[in-house]
Amino acid sequence: MKHTKLITLIILISSVVAIAYLSASNFDKMSAPENNVDSLLNLMTLEEKIGQLNQYSIGADLTGPGEKEGDQQVRYDLLKSGQVGSVLNLIGAEEAYKTQKFVVENTRLGIPLIFAYDVIHGYKTIFPLPLAESSSWNLDLMKKTAAVAAKEAAAAGIQWTFAPMVDISRDARWGRVMEGAGEDPYLGSLIGVARIQGFQGDDLSDFNTIAACAKHFAGYGFVESGKDYNNVYLGKHQLLNTIIPPFKAGADANVATFMNAFNDIDGIPSTANEYLLRDLLKGQWNYDGVVVSDWNSIGEIVEHGTAANKYEAAVQAMNAGSDIDMEGNAYVQNLKKAVENGDVKIEDINDAVRRVLKLKYDLGLFDDPYKYFDTDREKATLYHDDHVQLAYEAAKESIVLLKNEGDLLPIKDQKLKIGLIGPLMKDKDSPIGNWRAAGESNSAVSLFEGLKEAMPEATFKYAEGCKLSVGPNNFFNPVKIEENDKSGFSKAIEVAKSSDVVIVAMGETAYMSGESRSRSTLDLPGLQPELLKELKKANPNIILVLMNGRPLTLSWEDENIPAIIEAWHLGSKAGNAIADVITGNVNPSGKLTMTFPRTVGQVPIYYNHKNTGRPTAGSNQVFFVHHNDVDSSPLYPFGYGLSYSVFEYSDITISDTLLNMNETIEVSVNISNKSDLDGEEVVQMYIRDVTGSITRPVKELKGFEKILIKPGETKKVSFEISKDQLSFYTRNYEYKAEPGDFIVMIGPNSRDLKSKNFKLITNEKN
């Protein structure tokens, strides 16, 4: 199917027109895409240009038959007049084709639409939540799952996803931690790039790839008290050294788009933040992609209070560098007048439109606007067996073993009497998680199903214990954990008493974490803690399987339950992966990418904090940084995760204790597997800058390697250190390494580390 209006012919004709606007010297410097884009741009009216900056969410019936009223009629008219450049939430190759055809054949220039959708952790085949998958520390795996998500989405008519979320966050009360890679800028940068590369591949015009989006720019993960959309308070050094690195990495990886954040920074809404968008992103970084607002974040500038109305909001956003207005109606209603009034420069409009047209060119939409709408490919691609197998691989690597007292795990005796208890034991929906794209409700393999398949000789008894609330279970009406009805307790206790071992599935339902899912407490919700305490009295041999989208406070559970598995929301094959860890068919290798607090009063809590003037004190002293009622350390630190194997680390070997600015040194450790099981270990390297021009973190992750070690085997793991790992934004906001003393640390997590000292010097070594 080819473009009926022959965009290519228009571009050829318009190239002649464009020459009149360009000097010969400038024309010669332009690449072919830029030439074609500028040629088309010169044919467009101001209204058509502004239309390319307008994005709407539309339904499948918007361009179909029947009467349209109100907002639907407005959007229909704008589509027909060429005043919509991209749409979101219209999925399915057939419906997308109809809409694209309508726009191409009914608008003056026939410029195709881009179809966008939130493809966060899979499209039809659902992979683990991003936070869960980050616990695998397997960058290649994350690249593969993003590539499969892109392939399925593209087959369903999608060309653009609003992922990955690369916000750094240290506060588990914020529900959107499930969407990111945790608390560390270094790891978050690498994971963000892996996902971008997976979505975009090597060529955006390939019909199996889609445009990625680095979001939310910037500071959204630092919302005060963990409340979504809240204000953000931070300094410029924190912005540059903690929040910005994953975005810079994304820009360097040629991510196609950026998305604004809802929050303000130092009183300026991110969507209207000229420093972020004009000075940093499009200025210092020379980024040539598209910046899209978040849902109505331009309109919400009025609510922030820096604009009196949408006209002023549109002016602020465009002048700051926001290219596309998602669902705000601010640009399409006000930018023409703003240009006529001299409040917005036509050059800024043209720059924004040029970026949007270039993205369409890169996606191949001008060559064939219908290339993504092949219903046969859609049927053959979605939920393919290979994709489902990859979902299993991702799930098993994302599981973190938090505790295994007395080697209760794995269960080796297949003929045990096993109690299966908990509101999530048979739940086939919660493992799909929030932001599930086109994933079908209740389509996951439940833990109950996984265990029945993995242990055919076991005798199982089941009790729900406490119930899930009754409801439609969607984003706006989520199923919750029962808070009052204890009628199921007695049966659960009876099952526990009559079992050799009890497996309890608890946590959060799918929509209890995610956007607008902030919590003031992090305990197991509802009646689950009370039920667990009763089960402990009935049978101490409990394996607690947690399904959740954020870190939880588990102090009682850690003290009283012998085995705890963090299983997150693992996607389509959740039950199989968890069951294989429980039975020992899989040796767990996941490591936490967010710190688990002892109590909610500790949050925000994170490993790479800074020292204060009073970090500790001597005996019988109270004048130092601490809580009086709880140990200041986390319950489970960043990078933590157990294995069924036993790993032993040697002391660090360092090639030189003096590091010249232009050289490298090597640090290494030997890791031995002292068990009789193959095991994977994530070896982590941290560095501390002892003295800097600004206060520096007590440690920062600067390298890691995931390795397989066979029983009795010893492997050497080496890391190179150069000034690159030691650089940061200094007191004068220069990005550089400062000479001085450093400590390098290597170990299995951010707490249990071996260390060596070295010094960075500027002169040649004597």
Disulfide bonds with the S-S distance in Angstrom:
none
